[in-house]
Amino acid sequence: MQESRTVAYYTLGCKLNFAETSTIERLFAGKGFRKVEFGNTADVYVINTCSVTAGAEKKCRNIISKAVRSSPNAYIAVVGCYSQLKSDIIAQIPGVDIVLGSKEKFNIFDFAGNFTKSSEAAIHSCEISGETEFSPSWSLSGRTRSFLKIQDGCDYFCSYCTIPLARGRSRSATIDDILSQAEKIAASGVREAVLTGVNIGDFGRSGEGSLFELLSRLQETKGIERYRISSVEPDLLSDDIINLIAKSNKFAPHFHIPLQSGCDRILESMNRKYTRELFTGRLNRIRQQMPFAGIGADVITGFPGETDKDFEETAEFLQKADVAFLHVFTYSDRSNTKASRLPDKVLPEVKDRRSRVLHEIAEAKRRRFLERCSGQVHRVLFEAVSKKGRMQGFTGNYIRVEAPGDEKLINRLVNVKLLAPGEDGIMKCVVADH
């Protein structure tokens, strides 16, 4: 009997990419391929790429080179956002056999044939801007959590962002389709689902329903005990959604709200759809109903034209903003974006200095939030027992915790009492009930 061919995967970027890689994995499994861990010798490598920053693109190239070095005779397929935007550059990397864009990656078997190594990379990447088709996807992260794709693409066209170029216009599945996917996830034994997409607050804009209606219906799904929502734009995070999550026993009190700048002048230049006053209003609304909700935010420093005064305004705003987690990004020019053509670029050393300041603010906020939660009882979904006999999981408000391992508690939501945070930021805890 002929041994099955092997395939290894590497995913860069967002939760949406992980959901889509899992869909590709199921395609290969259906064709009899056996999955091996990336870094091991494989017959086929599938690398799902990200292009959100220059650093992400550099990492993509490094991962491709690593796969080629690991298995020089393997078939190398590079797919996703970076492939959509810069297919010619990827095709020139020695060892790459096929480059598939954002739409084509789900039809890899149509394009790759029998996965025979070639001397020249084939490129299949069509124009994505007018795409209306939605490709459903969901992933498993271990055996406890799934990323469920509910939306794709974006109509916002922020001046620094390539996502509309890489993924096209906003589109989403129907509510019934998402409910069907959730039922499949629940049937697999997974207890938590994370709703993901490019701009999930825009759910239903191109079809039926709204994000609020979807969340209301998902609460009825049996088997999944906890849902999380991923990033929602401040102008799309409605009172109805906040109220629903506050009252729900299914939705985690965890929000990720992109900020990008605490200076209204820079927000306008970024073509963001809100002011910092609106952002603050969303924070206050959440805190009124969920005082200990885990609230994260993104911020970009070094945007073209950002003066010292603009940066100081952002830093001061962030110090006062009641967020628990802060993700700091340093601006980098992306091809074919409006921001890349703006004057008054910020010097690299200035960007580095500003980034360090914001990282210090982020660390202080994270520590303060963890200390505020010390002594509280929270529900935790434990994920796995490590070789060291410890187990970790997340509270509803997105605090990573650790406790002595107990296999009977894996993939169960249990109450724990939070102790002091460790140096690594992981909270020690004790199980309060079984």
N, C-alpha and C positions, 0 to 999 in steps of 0.2 A: 504493500500500500504506500502510495507516494505521500511523503510528509508535507503537511500544509505549509504554505509560505507565511513568512512573518512580516509584521508591520509595526513600526514604532511611530509615536506621535509626540510633537512638541507644540505647545500653545503659548503664545505671547499675548499680553494685553488683558482685556477686560473679561468679565464673567460671561458676556455674550459670546466671545470667542470660544470659551470653554464649553458652553452649551452646543455651539456649532461643531466643534471638534468631536464631541460625543456622538452627534448625528452621523458624522463621517465614519467614526469607529463602527457604528452599527451597520453601515453599508459594507465595510470590509468584513465584519464578522459574518454577515449574510452570504458573503462569497467564499467563506471558508478560511479566511486569513486568521492567523493566530497573533495576538498582540504581545509584544515584548516591550520592556522598559527602554526608554530613550537612553542611548549610550551603549546599549548592547548591540551586537551584530544583528542586522535585520535585512530582509529582502527589499522592503519599501520603507521610506521615511516620508511622513506627511508633516509639514511644518506650517502651522496656521499663524499668520503674521499680524503685526500691529504697526501702525504708522503715526501714532498720536504725537510722538516727539522724535527729534533727531536721534536721541539715545535709544529709543525703541527700534528704530530702523537699523542702527549699528548692531544692536543685540541680535536682530533677525539675521543679519549677515554672518555674525559669529556662530550662531546656532547652525546655519546651513553648512558652514565650513567644518564644524565639529562632526556633523553627520557624514559628510564626505570623507573626512579622515577616519572615522570609525568604521565605515563600510564603503570602500572606494568603488565597489561594483554594485552597490545598492541603487535602486531607482529613487530619485529625490524629487518629490512633489512639493512645491511651495505655493501656498494658497492664501487668500484673505486680503486684508486692506492694503498692505504694502505691495502685494502682487497686483492689486487693482490699479494702484497709483503709479508704480514704477516697475512695470513688468520687464522693460528692456534692461534695466540695471540688474535685476535678479537673474535674467536669462544669461547674462554675461559671466555669472559666477561659475567657475569650473565645477562640474559634477552635477549641476542642476539639469533635470530631464524635462520637467514640465512646470509651467507657471499658470495658475488658474486664478481668475479674478473672484470678486465677491459672490457673484451668482454662479459661476461655473464650478466652484469647489464642490457643490453638492452633486455634480454630474461627473465626478472624477473617473468613473469607470467608462463613461462614453468617450472621454478624451484620451485616457492613458492606454487603452487597449489591453495588452497582456503585460504591461509594466516592464517592457524591455529597455535596457539601457541604450541611450542614444548619444551621438557625438555632439548634438546641438539641441538646446532646449526649445521645446514647443511652447508657444504663448497662446492662451485662450482667455481673453479678457475683453468683454464687450462693453459698450457704453452703458453706464449704470444710472445716469441721471433721471431717465424716464421710467425706471423699473417700478412696476406695481405689484409684482408677485411677492408673496410672503412665504418664506421657507421655515416651517416650524422646527424647533430644536429644543431638546432638554438634555441635561447632563447629570451625571452622578458624581459627587465629590465624596469618595469613600462610599460608605453604605448608609450615611445619615442625612445627607443634604443634596438637593438638586437645584441646578440653575435652569429656570424655565423661561424661555424666550417668548415675550409677548408682543414685541414691537421691533422694528428695524428702520434704519434711515433717519434723516433729520431735515426739517425745513427751516432751521433757525439761521444757518449760514453766519455763524460767529466769524469775525474777521480773521481769527488765527487758526481756524479749524478746517481739517481736510475730510472730516467724516462724511459730509454730504457728497463729496467727490468720490469717496471710497465705497459708500454704501447706498447712495441715492436718496430719494425723497422719503418722507415718513410714511410708513404703512404698518399695518398690524393684522393679526389674526382675528377671527370672530371670537366672541365670548364663548360660544359653544365649543369651538375648536380648542381653546385654552382649557376649558373645563375637562374636555376629553383627555388632553395631555396630562392634566393634574391627576386624573383618575388612574392613568397608567403609572405615573410616578408613585402614587399611593399604593398601588398593587405590588410594586417592587419592594415595599417595606420601608421606603424613605419617610422620615418624619417631618423634614423641613424643606420648603421650597422657596427659592429666592427668585422673585420676578425681575427679569432683566431685559434690556433692550438698549438702544442708543438714546432715546428720549421717551421714556415710558409714560411720562405725564401727557404725552400727545396720543396715547392709545385711543383708538377709535376715530381719530380725526378723519381718516380716509375711508371709514366704513361705518360700522354700527357700534353703538354704545360709547362708554367713556371709561376711564380708569376707575372712577368711583363705582360705576355699575359692575365692572369686573371684580373689584375687591369684594363687593357685597355678595356676589354669586359664589366666589371662591370659598367664602366662609362655610358654605354648605357642603363642600367636598369632604367626604369621610376618609379617614386614614392619615391625611396630612394634619399634623397637630400644630404646626407653626409656619407662618409665611413671613417673609421679609420683602420689603420693596427696595429696589436699588435706587440709584440717583434720580431725583425728580427736580426739575427746574423750579426756582422759587415762585415764578409767575403761574406755574401749573399746579402747585401744591395747594389745593383748595381747602377751605374750612371743612367741607364735607368729608374730604379724605382724612384730614387730621382728626376730626370728631369720630369717624368710623374706627380708626386705629386705636384711639384712646379708649373706646368702649369695647373693643373686640377682645375676645380671649384667644383668637387665632393669629392676629397680626402682632409682630414684635414691635415694641416701642423704640424703633431704630430708624433714623432718617439720614439720608445723605443729600445735602442741598448745595449744589455748586454755587460758589460766590465769585471766584476769579479775581476780584479786586474790591477793596473797601473804599475806593475813590470813584465817585459818580462820573467824573470826566473820563477816566480810563474805561469804565464800564460802557459808556457810550461809544468810545473808540473801538471797543471790542465787539460792538453790535449786540450787546446783551439786552435782554428784554425787561429789565427791572432796575430799580435803584437800590442803594443800600438800605433805604428806609423800608422798602417792601421786604427785603431780606430780613431785617430786624423784626418786622411785623410777623413773619412766619415763625421765627424763633420764639417770640413771645407767646404766640398762639399755642405752640407745642408745649412750652414750659408751663403755661397755665393749667393744662390738663394732664401733662406727663412730666412732672418735675425732674425725674431721673432718666428721661429718654436719652438714648445715645444719639447725639447729633454730630454728624461729620460734615466737613465742607472742603472744597478745593479752592486753592488760590494760586494765581500765576504771578510771578515777579519778573521784572525786567521787560515788560511789554514795551514796544516802541513808543517813545514819548513820555514814559513814566519818569517824572522828575523826582528829586529828593523829597519835595513837598508832597507829591502824590503818594510816594512810598510811605512816608511818615503817617499820612492820613490812613492808609491801609493798615499799617502796624497798630496804630492807636485803635482803629475800629475792631481789629481782631482781638486785641487785648480785652476789650469790653464785651465782645460778642459771646453769648452763652453757648458755645459749642464745645464738644468733648474731644473731637478728633479733627485734626487739620492736616490735609494733604498738600504739600508744597511742591509746585512745579516751577522750573526755571524756563522762561520763554525761549523757544527756538523757532527760527523762520521755517515755515512749511511752504513748499512750492505751490504756486497757483492760488495763494490766499491773499486777501487784501492787505493783511497786516505785514506780509513780507515786503510790500511795496511802500510801506510807511517810512517817513524820514525819522531822524533822531533816535537811531538805535542806541540801546543802553550798552555800555562797555562790559565785556565779560567779567572783569574784576568787580565791577559795581553790582552786576547780577549775583555773583557769588557772595558778596558781602550781604546783600539784601536777603538772599536765600538763607544764610546762616541765622540772621535775626529772626526770620519767620519760623525756622525749625526750632529755635529756642522757645518761641511763643507756643508752638505746637506741643512741644514736650511738656512745658509747664501746664498747659491746659489738660493734657492727657493725665498727668499725675494728679492734678487737682480733682478731676472727675473720679478717678479710681479711689482716691482717699475719701471723697464724699460718699461713695457707695460701700465703703468698708463697714462691716457689721450688718449689712442688709441681707435679706433672704431673696434669692432670685431663682427662676427656673432655668436649668441648663440642659442642653442636649449634648451628652458625652459622645465622643466620636470613635475612639479606639484606645486600647491599652498599649503603651510603648514597651520596648524591650527593657526599659528601666523600671517597669511596673507602675508607671504613672498614666493617667488619662486626662485629656483636655477636652474642652468644649466651650461654647459661647452662651452667655446669658442672652435674654431677649434684647437688652440694650447694648449688646455687642462688646461685652467684656470677655476676653479670653481667660479662662480659669483652669486650674489644675488641681487634681486630687489623687489620692492613692488609687491604683487601678482596681477595677471590679468589673469583670466581663458581663455580669448580670445587669449592669447599668448602662451598657453601651446601646446607643440608639434608643434611649429612653429620656423623656423629659422629667427631671427630678429637681426637687428643691435643694438648694445649697446655701450655706451661710458664707458670705464673702469675708475673708480675712485681709491682711495687709497685702498690697502689691509687692511683687518681687522686683529685683533690679532690672529684670528683663521685661517688666511691665505686665507679666502674667499674674493674675490674682490667685493666691492660695485660697482654698475653700474646704469646707467639710460638708459632707452630705447630710442634709437635715431630715430627709425621709427617703424611704425606698418605695 
